[in-house]
């Protein structure tokens, strides 16, 4: 469907506002380059500390989840060993009863 003229004009207004904001932003960045670098110098260590802390926390959680999965697998294997032993005892009893006949 075709847009009406008002919708097209609204789209162009948004485009023009975006281009104007980019232009003003680059001009301001040029005028205030030194203060911008000072702000970045203050923000960068904080961002690295927070990002590193988050990465370490998530890595620790992942490691803990893997350890819990392995523990559950070992626990399941121990249960399987018990079931196999029970089956073995039943088969031994059956074999003994067959030999007795």
N, C-alpha and C positions, 0 to 999 in steps of 0.2 A: 504494500500500500504506500501511497505517496504521503509524505508528511506535509502538513500545511505550512505556510510561510512563517507563522509565529514560532513553530517548533524548530524550523531551520535557523531562524534568527537567534533563538535561545541557545542552540548548539554553538553557533559562531560566537556568541557573547562569552560562553564558557571557554572556548578555545582562545579568544582574544585575551580574556582575563588571565588564563594560564601562561600565555606567552609574555604578557606584561609582568606578571609576578616573577617569571624566570629572569627576565631582563633586569628588573630592579634588584633581584637577589644577587645576580652576578656583579652588578655595579656596586652594590653595598659591600660585597665580599672584596672587591678590588680596593675600595676606599678604606676598609677596616681589616686589612689582611693581618697586621700584627696582633690586634686584639683577638681575632679569630684563632690565630695560632696559640695564643696564651690560653684561651678557653679549651682548645683541643688538648693542649699539654696537661691541663688539669683533669679533663674528662677521660683521657686515654688510660692512665693507670687505674682509675676507678672501674672503668669498663673491663679492663683485663682482670682485675681482682674479682669482680662479680662474675664474669664469664668463667674464669678458672674455678671458682668455688662451685658454681653450678655444674660444670663438667665433672669435677671431682665427686660431687654428691651423686650425680646420675651414674657415674662409673661404679661407685661403691654400691648403689642400689642394684645395678645390673649384676655385679659380682655376687652379692648376697642372694639374689634370685637364682642364679645358676647353682650356688652351693646348696640351696634348699631343694632344687630339682634333683641334684645328685643324691642328696640324703633320702629323698622320697624314693628314688630308683633303687638305692641300696636296701631300704626298708622293704620294698616290694620283692626284691630278690631274696631277702631273708625269709619272708612269708612263703615264697615259692619253694625254698629249700625245706621248710617245715612240711609243706604239702607233699613234696617228693619223698621225704622220709616216711611220712604216714603211708603213702602209696607203696613204698618199698616194704614196710612192715606187713601190710596186707598181703602183698604178693608172696612174701616169705612164708606167712601163715598158710596161704593157699597151697604153696609148693609143698610145705611140710604135710599138709592134709592129703595131698595127692600121692606123696611118697609113702605115706602110711597105708594107703589102700593097696 
